[in-house]
Amino acid sequence: MSSGEIKKVDKSTGKLTIKHGPLVNLGMDGMTMNFKVSDPAMLDAVKPGDKVNFIAEEPNGQLTVTKIVKQ
């Protein structure tokens, strides 16, 4: 899992903005970026400022959070 901080929850687009450390499984450095979520309920489980651990994957070329847990 990767760690990060929720910066924005956008229910209208179904996306989270997360400031994160390296995403080793995707070969990405730490940065702030938008992610789709695999389950819309994830958008209700977090709020800006929450520290989280999450798994991001790239199904169909779309960066998607598939699991998220508050720290």
Contacts in CASP RR format, 6 or more apart in sequence:
PFRMAT RR
TARGET T0000
AUTHOR 0000-0000-0000
METHOD contacts of the structure
MODEL  1
MSSGEIKKVDKSTGKLTIKHGPLVNLGMDGMTMNFKVSDPAMLDAVKPGD
KVNFIAEEPNGQLTVTKIVKQ
1 53 0 8 1.000
1 54 0 8 1.000
1 55 0 8 1.000
1 67 0 8 1.000
1 69 0 8 1.000
2 20 0 8 1.000
2 21 0 8 1.000
2 22 0 8 1.000
2 23 0 8 1.000
2 24 0 8 1.000
2 53 0 8 1.000
2 54 0 8 1.000
2 55 0 8 1.000
2 56 0 8 1.000
3 20 0 8 1.000
3 21 0 8 1.000
3 51 0 8 1.000
3 52 0 8 1.000
3 53 0 8 1.000
3 54 0 8 1.000
3 71 0 8 1.000
4 18 0 8 1.000
4 19 0 8 1.000
4 20 0 8 1.000
4 21 0 8 1.000
4 51 0 8 1.000
4 52 0 8 1.000
4 53 0 8 1.000
4 54 0 8 1.000
5 18 0 8 1.000
5 19 0 8 1.000
5 20 0 8 1.000
5 49 0 8 1.000
5 50 0 8 1.000
5 51 0 8 1.000
5 52 0 8 1.000
6 16 0 8 1.000
6 17 0 8 1.000
6 18 0 8 1.000
6 46 0 8 1.000
6 47 0 8 1.000
6 48 0 8 1.000
6 49 0 8 1.000
6 50 0 8 1.000
6 52 0 8 1.000
7 17 0 8 1.000
7 18 0 8 1.000
7 19 0 8 1.000
7 32 0 8 1.000
7 48 0 8 1.000
7 49 0 8 1.000
8 16 0 8 1.000
8 17 0 8 1.000
8 48 0 8 1.000
9 16 0 8 1.000
9 17 0 8 1.000
9 43 0 8 1.000
9 46 0 8 1.000
9 47 0 8 1.000
9 48 0 8 1.000
10 16 0 8 1.000
10 17 0 8 1.000
10 34 0 8 1.000
10 43 0 8 1.000
11 40 0 8 1.000
11 43 0 8 1.000
14 36 0 8 1.000
14 37 0 8 1.000
14 40 0 8 1.000
14 43 0 8 1.000
15 34 0 8 1.000
15 35 0 8 1.000
15 36 0 8 1.000
15 37 0 8 1.000
16 34 0 8 1.000
16 35 0 8 1.000
16 37 0 8 1.000
16 42 0 8 1.000
16 43 0 8 1.000
16 46 0 8 1.000
16 65 0 8 1.000
16 68 0 8 1.000
17 32 0 8 1.000
17 33 0 8 1.000
17 34 0 8 1.000
17 35 0 8 1.000
18 32 0 8 1.000
18 33 0 8 1.000
18 35 0 8 1.000
18 52 0 8 1.000
18 54 0 8 1.000
18 65 0 8 1.000
19 31 0 8 1.000
19 32 0 8 1.000
20 30 0 8 1.000
20 31 0 8 1.000
20 32 0 8 1.000
20 33 0 8 1.000
20 54 0 8 1.000
20 56 0 8 1.000
21 29 0 8 1.000
21 30 0 8 1.000
21 31 0 8 1.000
22 28 0 8 1.000
22 29 0 8 1.000
22 30 0 8 1.000
23 30 0 8 1.000
23 56 0 8 1.000
25 55 0 8 1.000
25 56 0 8 1.000
25 57 0 8 1.000
26 56 0 8 1.000
26 57 0 8 1.000
26 58 0 8 1.000
26 63 0 8 1.000
33 63 0 8 1.000
34 63 0 8 1.000
35 56 0 8 1.000
35 63 0 8 1.000
35 64 0 8 1.000
35 65 0 8 1.000
36 62 0 8 1.000
36 63 0 8 1.000
36 64 0 8 1.000
36 65 0 8 1.000
37 43 0 8 1.000
37 64 0 8 1.000
37 65 0 8 1.000
37 68 0 8 1.000
38 64 0 8 1.000
38 65 0 8 1.000
38 66 0 8 1.000
42 65 0 8 1.000
42 68 0 8 1.000
45 68 0 8 1.000
45 70 0 8 1.000
46 52 0 8 1.000
46 68 0 8 1.000
46 70 0 8 1.000
50 70 0 8 1.000
50 71 0 8 1.000
51 70 0 8 1.000
51 71 0 8 1.000
52 68 0 8 1.000
52 69 0 8 1.000
52 70 0 8 1.000
52 71 0 8 1.000
53 68 0 8 1.000
53 69 0 8 1.000
53 71 0 8 1.000
54 65 0 8 1.000
54 67 0 8 1.000
54 68 0 8 1.000
54 69 0 8 1.000
55 65 0 8 1.000
55 66 0 8 1.000
55 67 0 8 1.000
55 68 0 8 1.000
56 63 0 8 1.000
56 64 0 8 1.000
56 65 0 8 1.000
56 66 0 8 1.000
57 63 0 8 1.000
57 64 0 8 1.000
57 66 0 8 1.000
58 64 0 8 1.000
END
